[in-house]
Amino acid sequence: MKKVEAVIRPTRLEELKQALNDLEVRGMTIYNVMGRGLQKDVKQYYRGQEVSVDLFPKVKVEIICRDYWLERIIDTILRVCSTGSIGDGKIFVYPVDEIIRISSKERGDSAL
């Protein structure tokens, strides 16, 4: 099993949720986060003072999947979230050793 973490633009979230739903991806966890990668700081004015903004709002999507679903999920994230511009985000993939469903105490694939 794998854990996929995608940090994406907030404007792409609804379209990504729909595309993952079409793939029948059932579970995901969503976080509102702030971050930066290759983006440079942006100068903005607040109450007449110049302010450097170097953290940008992003959304982090976490999905746990079986190994054979991994490439389909990654391909979907890339297709939906790519604009070709700096700031599109990143995808991280981690191995998952164990999953336990608390309500039924199921383990492994059956807990997924």
C-alpha positions in Angstrom: 0.0 0.0 0.0 1.0 3.6 -0.6 0.3 7.0 0.7 0.0 9.8 -1.9 0.3 13.3 -0.7 -0.4 16.0 -3.3 0.1 19.7 -2.5 -2.0 21.6 -5.1 -3.5 24.9 -6.0 -6.8 25.4 -4.1 -8.6 26.3 -7.3 -8.0 22.7 -8.6 -9.5 20.9 -5.6 -13.1 20.5 -6.7 -12.1 19.2 -10.1 -9.6 16.8 -8.6 -12.2 15.5 -6.1 -14.6 14.8 -9.0 -11.9 13.1 -11.1 -10.9 10.9 -8.2 -14.5 10.1 -7.5 -14.9 9.0 -11.2 -11.9 6.7 -10.5 -13.8 5.3 -7.5 -11.2 6.5 -5.0 -13.3 6.5 -1.8 -11.2 8.0 0.9 -9.0 11.1 1.1 -8.0 13.7 3.7 -7.8 17.4 2.7 -5.8 20.1 4.5 -5.6 23.8 3.9 -1.9 24.6 4.1 0.6 27.4 3.3 3.8 26.8 1.5 6.3 27.7 -1.2 8.5 25.9 -3.6 10.1 27.6 -6.6 7.7 30.5 -6.3 9.4 33.8 -5.4 8.0 36.2 -2.9 5.4 38.7 -4.1 5.3 42.3 -3.1 1.9 43.5 -1.9 0.8 46.7 -0.1 -1.0 46.5 3.2 -2.1 49.9 4.8 0.4 51.7 2.7 3.3 49.5 3.6 5.1 47.1 1.2 4.8 43.5 2.5 6.7 40.5 1.1 4.4 37.5 0.8 6.5 34.3 0.6 4.0 31.7 1.7 1.1 30.9 -0.6 -2.2 29.1 0.2 -2.2 25.5 -1.0 -4.3 22.4 -0.4 -2.8 19.1 0.7 -4.7 15.9 -0.4 -3.7 12.6 1.2 -4.8 9.3 -0.3 -4.0 5.8 0.8 -4.2 3.2 -2.0 -3.2 -0.2 -3.1 0.0 -0.4 -5.1 -1.7 -1.2 -8.4 -3.8 2.0 -8.1 -0.9 4.3 -7.6 -0.1 5.2 -11.2 -3.8 5.9 -12.0 -4.1 8.2 -9.1 -0.8 10.0 -10.0 -1.8 10.4 -13.6 -5.2 11.9 -12.6 -3.6 14.4 -10.2 -1.1 15.4 -12.9 -3.8 15.7 -15.6 -6.2 17.8 -13.4 -3.7 20.0 -11.4 -1.1 20.9 -14.0 -1.3 24.4 -15.5 2.3 24.3 -16.6 3.2 27.2 -14.3 5.4 27.4 -11.2 3.2 26.8 -8.2 1.2 23.8 -9.5 2.5 21.8 -6.5 4.2 18.5 -5.8 3.2 14.8 -5.3 4.9 12.7 -2.6 4.6 8.9 -2.4 5.3 6.9 0.8 5.1 3.2 1.6 2.4 2.3 4.2 3.2 -0.6 6.5 -0.2 -1.2 8.2 -3.7 0.1 8.1 -6.2 -0.7 11.0 -9.9 0.3 10.8 -10.7 1.4 14.4 -14.5 0.5 14.2 -14.1 -3.1 13.1 -10.4 -3.8 13.9 -9.8 -5.0 10.3 -6.2 -4.8 9.1 -4.4 -4.4 5.8 -6.3 -4.3 2.5 -9.6 -5.1 4.1 -9.3 -2.0 6.3 -8.8 0.2 3.2 
